[in-house]
Amino acid sequence: MLSFAQVNLFYLGRFDEVAAIGEELEPLAIRLGHRGALLFARRYRAYRDLMLTGDIDGAERFAEAEIESYLASGVAWVSGSYSFRGAARFWRGRWEQALEDIQEADSLEPDDFSAGNALGALFSAMAHIGSRGAALTMLEEKRSGLPRLGRTNTQGSWEMLAGVIEGLAVLGERRELTTLYPVILELRDMGTIIASFRFRLISALAGMAAACGQRWDEAGEHYETALRQAHELPHKIEQPEVRRWYARMLIDRDGPGDRVKARALLTEAIAMYRRIGMPKHVEMAEALLREVEGSR
């Protein structure tokens, strides 16, 4: 029961309580030989450490150790280990390797409450790499896995939604995103702050969906909330990510002062990406900055 509490506190962004439970949970799980509880205790400690430090290499090493251990012992949730390594490789700019990991995660994902998690990550990865047609075809085939408004939905369906929203935003699929905007708001209104899909902030995802529907004021509010959360938690990787997406919205809106603010956000994001070590994200932010500078 402690492990269930720890997992939910993580998604609520209550990191101090996650750490406190872990201090009790890990030795207890070891003493009892409870492999499932120990798996989640160590995994969510690693997730928390990643967000607090931005140590992507440490995250990749942890995921690799999990993969080796769980493949040897036949643990069902090794799919999560592949997803975690895929996220680390994505941040490091090794997108083809990341895609391979996420495809493996999707093939190994058990048909339980988590089903759909890897699919959302796969859709986003394919969108980033440029496999537009294949990504949209896959989404059409798997659409039934998305959550529905006003109903009890599984964790996996919510995680699928998170990846699909980011992927659609990358592809510029505005009409599709407008239908998903109220769904991500329902997840936010439950109190959820973080998605396990690359640990994106729910407010940032809501900002993407609102911006694609040209709901500019709402998008700005979501991004301001995400910026505050990224620094209060803190969440080192989301700090530049929110800035880049916020800048994209400001460029699209192009109101008075928007380009000046976008330039400042992108300048900060580029410096943060470089410190963390996210080279492809540096390139994406620099491309947006050139777009801003070219309009002067």
C-alpha positions as CSV (number, residue, x, y, z in Angstrom):
1,M,0.0,0.0,0.0
2,L,2.9,2.3,0.6
3,S,4.1,1.8,-2.9
4,F,0.7,2.9,-4.3
5,A,0.7,6.0,-2.1
6,Q,4.2,6.8,-3.3
7,V,3.3,6.5,-7.0
8,N,0.3,8.8,-6.7
9,L,2.1,11.4,-4.6
10,F,4.7,11.5,-7.4
11,Y,2.1,12.4,-10.0
12,L,0.7,15.0,-7.6
13,G,4.2,16.6,-7.5
14,R,4.6,16.0,-3.7
15,F,8.3,15.0,-4.0
16,D,9.2,15.4,-0.3
17,E,6.5,12.9,0.6
18,V,7.7,10.6,-2.2
19,A,11.2,10.6,-0.6
20,A,9.8,10.1,2.9
21,I,7.8,7.0,1.9
22,G,10.7,5.6,0.0
23,E,12.9,5.7,3.1
24,E,10.4,3.4,4.8
25,L,9.3,1.4,1.8
26,E,12.6,0.2,0.3
27,P,14.0,-1.6,3.4
28,L,10.5,-3.0,4.2
29,A,10.2,-4.4,0.6
30,I,13.7,-5.9,0.8
31,R,12.9,-7.5,4.2
32,L,9.7,-9.0,3.0
33,G,11.0,-10.0,-0.4
34,H,8.2,-8.0,-2.1
35,R,9.7,-7.5,-5.6
36,G,6.8,-5.4,-7.0
37,A,7.0,-2.8,-4.2
38,L,10.8,-2.7,-4.4
39,L,10.6,-2.1,-8.2
40,F,8.3,0.9,-7.8
41,A,10.2,2.3,-4.8
42,R,13.5,2.3,-6.7
43,R,11.9,3.4,-10.0
44,Y,10.1,6.4,-8.5
45,R,13.2,7.4,-6.5
46,A,15.1,7.5,-9.8
47,Y,12.3,9.5,-11.5
48,R,12.3,12.0,-8.6
49,D,16.1,12.3,-8.7
50,L,16.1,12.9,-12.5
51,M,13.7,15.8,-12.2
52,L,15.5,17.4,-9.3
53,T,18.9,17.1,-10.9
54,G,18.5,16.8,-14.7
55,D,21.0,14.0,-14.6
56,I,20.1,12.3,-17.9
57,D,23.1,10.0,-17.9
58,G,22.2,8.7,-14.4
59,A,18.7,8.0,-15.6
60,E,19.9,6.0,-18.6
61,R,22.3,4.0,-16.4
62,F,19.4,3.2,-14.0
63,A,17.1,2.1,-16.8
64,E,19.8,-0.1,-18.3
65,A,20.4,-1.8,-14.9
66,E,16.6,-2.3,-14.6
67,I,16.4,-3.8,-18.1
68,E,19.2,-6.3,-17.3
69,S,17.7,-7.3,-14.0
70,Y,14.1,-7.6,-15.1
71,L,14.8,-9.5,-18.3
72,A,16.7,-12.0,-16.2
73,S,13.9,-12.4,-13.7
74,G,10.9,-12.1,-16.0
75,V,9.4,-9.0,-14.4
76,A,6.3,-8.0,-16.4
77,W,6.9,-4.2,-16.1
78,V,10.2,-4.2,-17.9
79,S,8.4,-2.2,-20.5
80,G,8.6,0.8,-18.2
81,S,12.4,0.4,-18.1
82,Y,12.6,0.6,-21.9
83,S,10.4,3.6,-21.8
84,F,12.6,5.3,-19.3
85,R,15.8,4.6,-21.3
86,G,14.0,5.8,-24.4
87,A,13.2,9.1,-22.7
88,A,16.8,9.5,-21.6
89,R,18.0,8.8,-25.2
90,F,15.4,11.2,-26.6
91,W,16.7,14.0,-24.3
92,R,20.3,13.2,-25.3
93,G,19.3,13.6,-29.0
94,R,19.7,10.0,-29.9
95,W,16.2,9.8,-31.4
96,E,16.5,6.7,-33.5
97,Q,17.8,4.7,-30.5
98,A,15.0,6.2,-28.4
99,L,12.4,5.1,-31.0
100,E,13.8,1.5,-30.8
101,D,13.5,1.5,-27.0
102,I,9.9,2.9,-27.1
103,Q,8.9,0.3,-29.7
104,E,10.3,-2.4,-27.5
105,A,8.4,-1.0,-24.6
106,D,5.2,-1.0,-26.6
107,S,5.7,-4.6,-27.6
108,L,6.3,-5.7,-24.0
109,E,3.7,-3.6,-22.3
110,P,1.3,-5.8,-20.3
111,D,-2.4,-5.6,-20.9
112,D,-3.3,-4.0,-17.6
113,F,-3.9,-0.6,-16.1
114,S,-0.8,0.8,-17.8
115,A,-1.7,-0.2,-21.3
116,G,-1.4,2.8,-23.6
117,N,1.6,4.4,-21.9
118,A,4.2,3.3,-24.4
119,L,1.8,4.0,-27.3
120,G,1.6,7.7,-26.5
121,A,5.4,7.9,-26.2
122,L,5.7,6.1,-29.5
123,F,3.3,8.5,-31.3
124,S,5.3,11.5,-30.0
125,A,8.7,10.0,-31.0
126,M,7.4,9.2,-34.5
127,A,6.1,12.8,-34.8
128,H,9.5,14.3,-33.8
129,I,11.4,12.0,-36.2
130,G,9.1,13.0,-39.0
131,S,7.0,9.9,-39.6
132,R,3.9,11.9,-39.9
133,G,1.8,9.5,-42.0
134,A,2.7,6.4,-40.0
135,A,2.1,8.2,-36.7
136,L,-1.4,9.5,-37.7
137,T,-2.3,6.1,-39.1
138,M,-1.3,4.4,-35.9
139,L,-3.4,6.9,-33.9
140,E,-6.4,6.3,-36.0
141,E,-6.1,2.6,-35.4
142,K,-5.6,3.0,-31.6
143,R,-7.9,5.9,-30.9
144,S,-10.1,3.8,-28.7
145,G,-7.4,3.7,-26.1
146,L,-7.7,7.4,-25.4
147,P,-9.6,8.5,-22.3
148,R,-13.2,9.8,-22.5
149,L,-14.7,12.7,-20.7
150,G,-16.7,12.0,-17.6
151,R,-15.7,8.4,-17.4
152,T,-13.4,6.4,-15.2
153,N,-10.2,5.9,-17.3
154,T,-7.1,3.9,-16.8
155,Q,-3.7,5.3,-16.0
156,G,-2.4,4.0,-19.4
157,S,-5.1,5.9,-21.3
158,W,-4.2,9.1,-19.6
159,E,-0.5,8.6,-20.4
160,M,-1.4,7.8,-24.0
161,L,-3.3,11.2,-24.1
162,A,-0.2,13.0,-22.9
163,G,2.0,11.6,-25.6
164,V,-0.6,12.1,-28.3
165,I,-1.1,15.8,-27.4
166,E,2.6,16.5,-27.7
167,G,2.9,14.6,-30.9
168,L,-0.1,16.3,-32.4
169,A,1.3,19.7,-31.4
170,V,4.6,18.8,-33.2
171,L,2.7,17.8,-36.3
172,G,0.5,21.0,-36.1
173,E,-2.8,19.0,-36.1
174,R,-4.9,21.8,-34.7
175,R,-8.4,20.4,-35.2
176,E,-7.5,17.1,-33.5
177,L,-6.0,19.0,-30.5
178,T,-9.1,21.1,-30.0
179,T,-11.1,18.0,-29.2
180,L,-8.5,16.8,-26.7
181,Y,-8.2,20.1,-24.9
182,P,-11.2,19.5,-22.5
183,V,-9.9,16.0,-21.8
184,I,-6.5,17.1,-20.6
185,L,-8.3,19.8,-18.4
186,E,-10.2,17.0,-16.8
187,L,-6.9,15.3,-15.8
188,R,-5.6,18.6,-14.5
189,D,-8.7,19.1,-12.4
190,M,-8.1,15.8,-10.7
191,G,-5.0,17.4,-9.2
192,T,-2.5,15.6,-11.5
193,I,0.6,17.7,-12.1
194,I,3.0,15.3,-13.9
195,A,2.5,12.6,-16.6
196,S,4.8,9.6,-16.7
197,F,5.2,10.3,-20.4
198,R,8.6,11.9,-20.3
199,F,7.4,13.5,-17.1
200,R,5.7,16.3,-18.9
201,L,3.8,18.8,-16.8
202,I,0.0,18.6,-17.4
203,S,-0.2,22.4,-17.5
204,A,2.3,22.5,-20.4
205,L,0.3,19.9,-22.3
206,A,-2.8,21.9,-21.7
207,G,-0.9,24.9,-23.1
208,M,-0.1,23.1,-26.2
209,A,-3.7,22.0,-26.8
210,A,-5.1,25.5,-26.1
211,A,-2.5,27.2,-28.3
212,C,-3.3,24.9,-31.2
213,G,-7.0,26.0,-30.8
214,Q,-5.8,29.6,-30.7
215,R,-7.2,30.0,-27.2
216,W,-4.4,32.4,-26.6
217,D,-5.2,33.7,-23.1
218,E,-5.9,30.2,-21.8
219,A,-2.7,28.9,-23.3
220,G,-0.7,31.7,-21.7
221,E,-2.2,31.0,-18.3
222,H,-1.3,27.3,-18.7
223,Y,2.3,28.1,-19.6
224,E,2.7,30.5,-16.8
225,T,1.4,27.8,-14.4
226,A,3.8,25.3,-15.9
227,L,6.8,27.7,-15.6
228,R,6.0,28.2,-11.9
229,Q,5.6,24.5,-11.3
230,A,8.8,23.7,-13.1
231,H,10.8,25.9,-10.8
232,E,8.9,25.2,-7.5
233,L,9.1,21.4,-7.8
234,P,11.8,21.8,-9.2
235,H,11.7,20.0,-12.6
236,K,15.0,20.7,-14.3
237,I,14.1,19.2,-17.7
238,E,10.7,20.9,-17.9
239,Q,12.2,24.3,-17.2
240,P,13.6,24.8,-20.7
241,E,10.9,22.7,-22.3
242,V,8.1,24.9,-21.0
243,R,10.0,28.0,-22.2
244,R,10.4,26.6,-25.7
245,W,6.7,25.7,-26.1
246,Y,5.6,28.9,-24.5
247,A,7.8,30.8,-27.0
248,R,6.2,28.8,-29.9
249,M,2.8,30.0,-28.7
250,L,3.9,33.6,-28.5
251,I,5.4,33.5,-32.0
252,D,2.1,32.1,-33.3
253,R,0.0,34.7,-31.5
254,D,2.3,37.5,-32.5
255,G,0.7,40.2,-30.3
256,P,2.4,43.3,-29.0
257,G,5.5,42.3,-27.0
258,D,5.1,38.6,-27.8
259,R,8.3,38.4,-30.0
260,V,10.3,40.2,-27.3
261,K,9.1,37.7,-24.6
262,A,9.6,34.7,-26.9
263,R,13.2,35.8,-27.6
264,A,13.9,36.0,-23.8
265,L,12.3,32.6,-23.2
266,L,14.3,31.0,-26.0
267,T,17.6,32.5,-24.9
268,E,17.0,31.1,-21.4
269,A,15.9,27.7,-22.8
270,I,19.0,27.3,-25.0
271,A,21.3,28.0,-22.0
272,M,19.4,25.4,-19.9
273,Y,19.4,22.8,-22.6
274,R,23.1,23.2,-23.0
275,R,23.8,22.8,-19.3
276,I,21.6,19.6,-19.1
277,G,23.0,18.2,-22.4
278,M,20.0,18.1,-24.8
279,P,21.6,18.9,-28.2
280,K,18.6,18.4,-30.5
281,H,16.5,20.5,-28.2
282,V,19.1,23.2,-28.5
283,E,18.7,23.0,-32.3
284,M,14.9,23.2,-32.0
285,A,15.1,26.3,-29.8
286,E,17.7,27.9,-32.0
287,A,15.5,27.4,-35.0
288,L,12.7,29.2,-33.2
289,L,15.0,32.0,-32.2
290,R,16.0,32.5,-35.8
291,E,12.3,32.7,-36.6
292,V,11.9,35.4,-34.1
293,E,15.0,37.3,-35.2
294,G,14.1,37.0,-38.9
295,S,10.8,38.9,-38.2
296,R,12.5,42.0,-36.8
